[in-house]
Amino acid sequence: MLTKKILSTTLTLALTASVAMLAGCPTPTNVPTPSDSGSASPSPSDSGSASPSSSGSASASASASASASTSVSPSASGSTSATPSASQSASQSSQPSGQTGGTSDIKEKATFNGTVYDTDGSVLDGVTVSAKSIDAGVTWVGEAQQTANGAYVFQNAPVGVRIQIDASKPGYASRSQTVVLKSNLTGNPTANTYDFGGTAANAAQYALQDEPEVVTLKVNGKEATTPGGIGKYVGGGADASQNLSYRPDAATTAGVSGVDNSKLDVELTFSEAMDTQSVQDAIKVMSMMNDTSVFPVGVGKEFTIDSTINSAPFTWSNDNKTVLFSAGRPLLADDSGTEARYKITFGTKFKDAGGKEAKSATERLSSATAGGVLSDTTQTTGSSNQFVNGQNITPGGFIKFNTSNRADYLTFSLKNDDVDPALDTIQARDNLDGTDRVTLNFSKPLEVLIKKAPVVVTSSSTFTTAADGTVSITGGGVLGKISKAPTNAVSDSDFTSAAFAGKTGGFELINSSKSLLLKFSDTSTFTAGEKVRFIVDSNFTDPAGNTISTNNSNTSGGITQDNHIKVSTVTF
């Protein structure tokens, strides 16, 4: 009995030691290969007994959970994900950082690659290429790398996810494209190839451009994402892009509509530092064709706004990549109906800081048969867009609105100016610098770019007054009536105009054209302490055609005032 107990104890201790030794062994690194039938590696039996390996050693069924985390080679059926080979991994110039997380849908990863070209079709070295997932919940970032012989490659990127690939090089316009990686279990080396330029389908638009281009264009704070229509042919000589031969009309599509009409601020951001003078010499803002249906008090001609409009219209950023072209005055808008159209373009090619010229849209068309080339010989005055073979301008140009949408111009439209002007206040001064003066302060400008309120459209800048107080602008029209009264005036009947008979003087627009200053030729027109009243003529209109407001009548103190009648006490 004692002998049996000793033997039993010995066996128990031996088994315990064996189990402990087995538990301390690492998980085997050699995963059993599939059988000839293509089945997966052996699974534990229902009884949980160990399955013998080819060497005859036993593997415990408890190790199944550990081996589940080990990658499995693809079966004969190809149902599992392909893993890059060692040689592929070694050739990768940068490893992706981050992780694929936030979703359980990502079952497969893949390699993608491509080549970066310039617009002439040459491969580019030293291009920085980066990539990242832009899908919410899927985090994957490929470490930035530089091209060698134009090539780049990224591995372990999630399949079925939107990947943004960016390519940039100093002195070149950057490009970006968004792709979705395809499943590539067969290891096809071209399954996920995304070139920037070259001859592959849809790749040319992503070529890195050595020539400068506008990458962001804003008009009065509104950013343009499409150029709109080029307009109608109006004749004239050819220029770098032939855009100066075309003006928008009432039917031309606007790339940006409803633009604020109170100013003209054009902000341009370029792809690189610029030769600032070349930009300032080139930029143009062209009016629409003279159209009385849009401008009922039309300007009578087309006009162009450029660097000559004021002394310092340009403000540049420190790096000479962004410029603000500010005209200092509003643009002429319509008062109702169709919005007035304008076109921003360039009369000549602007240059970067190194002297490289921009390329226009027509230069980017390979041939008339391929894309159509603008040709004056195929146009008829006033006709709609007509190009060789009926083709419109195609991608390429001074302005990049997005990767596939570039042009030499932007057509925009101003929101209608339907607000009636009002006379806010007047100020009368006695004997200031040898003249008696009255300043009429209006609620809005009386002059916008190239157009004034009709009554002040004159080159003489003089006025006369009649016995009834009527003030007439020489060569313009009737401005209104002026009268005066004693300091103690308490009613409208206290005001008389006889003292103004035969008076003359000069006028000027001041205060950003919102005020009209009348300067009488002598100092006997009125004296300090008197009251002066001015009534703007009821037919007075602003540049857009809005008639003076007569609302807000007020008889406080017994003297009538409203939006076109104001009273002031004369001061020194």
GIURWO-V577046 format. One record per backbone hydrogen bond with DSSP energy under -1.0 kcal/mol. CO is the residue of the C=O (numbers start at 1). NH is the residue of the N-H. If there is no record, write none. Layout:
CO | NH
CO | NH
This chain:
1 | 5
2 | 6
3 | 7
4 | 8
5 | 9
6 | 10
7 | 11
8 | 12
9 | 13
10 | 14
11 | 15
12 | 16
13 | 17
14 | 18
15 | 19
16 | 20
17 | 21
18 | 22
19 | 23
20 | 24
22 | 25
35 | 38
45 | 48
53 | 56
57 | 53
60 | 63
61 | 64
63 | 67
64 | 68
66 | 69
67 | 70
75 | 78
85 | 89
86 | 90
87 | 91
97 | 141
105 | 107
108 | 159
110 | 157
112 | 154
113 | 194
114 | 152
115 | 196
116 | 124
117 | 208
118 | 121
122 | 118
127 | 147
128 | 168
129 | 145
130 | 166
131 | 142
132 | 164
135 | 138
140 | 133
141 | 97
145 | 129
147 | 126
148 | 151
150 | 116
151 | 148
152 | 114
154 | 112
157 | 110
162 | 134
163 | 179
164 | 132
165 | 177
166 | 130
167 | 175
168 | 128
169 | 172
175 | 167
177 | 165
179 | 163
181 | 160
184 | 187
188 | 191
192 | 113
196 | 117
200 | 203
203 | 197
203 | 206
204 | 207
209 | 173
213 | 271
214 | 400
216 | 269
217 | 224
218 | 267
219 | 222
222 | 219
227 | 411
232 | 247
233 | 382
242 | 245
243 | 246
245 | 234
247 | 232
248 | 289
249 | 252
253 | 229
256 | 413
259 | 415
264 | 327
265 | 220
266 | 325
267 | 218
268 | 323
269 | 215
269 | 216
273 | 353
274 | 276
275 | 279
276 | 280
277 | 281
278 | 282
279 | 283
282 | 347
284 | 345
285 | 305
286 | 343
291 | 294
291 | 295
295 | 298
303 | 287
305 | 285
306 | 309
313 | 326
315 | 324
317 | 320
320 | 274
321 | 270
322 | 317
323 | 268
324 | 315
325 | 266
330 | 449
334 | 417
340 | 414
342 | 412
343 | 286
344 | 410
345 | 284
350 | 358
351 | 275
352 | 355
356 | 352
361 | 364
367 | 371
367 | 372
373 | 388
375 | 378
376 | 379
380 | 383
383 | 233
387 | 390
388 | 391
398 | 214
399 | 407
402 | 405
405 | 401
405 | 402
407 | 399
410 | 344
411 | 255
411 | 256
412 | 342
413 | 259
421 | 549
422 | 443
425 | 441
427 | 439
428 | 571
429 | 437
432 | 435
435 | 432
436 | 520
437 | 429
438 | 518
439 | 427
440 | 516
441 | 424
441 | 425
446 | 453
448 | 451
451 | 448
453 | 456
454 | 457
456 | 458
461 | 507
462 | 474
463 | 505
464 | 472
465 | 502
466 | 469
469 | 482
470 | 466
471 | 479
471 | 480
472 | 464
473 | 476
477 | 473
479 | 537
480 | 471
481 | 535
483 | 533
484 | 496
485 | 531
486 | 489
491 | 494
492 | 495
496 | 484
497 | 500
498 | 501
500 | 503
503 | 465
504 | 521
505 | 463
506 | 519
508 | 517
510 | 515
511 | 514
513 | 446
514 | 442
515 | 510
516 | 440
517 | 508
518 | 438
519 | 506
522 | 436
527 | 530
530 | 570
531 | 485
532 | 568
533 | 483
534 | 566
535 | 481
537 | 540
540 | 548
542 | 545
546 | 542
551 | 563
554 | 561
555 | 558
561 | 554
563 | 423
564 | 536
565 | 562
566 | 534
568 | 532
570 | 529
571 | 430
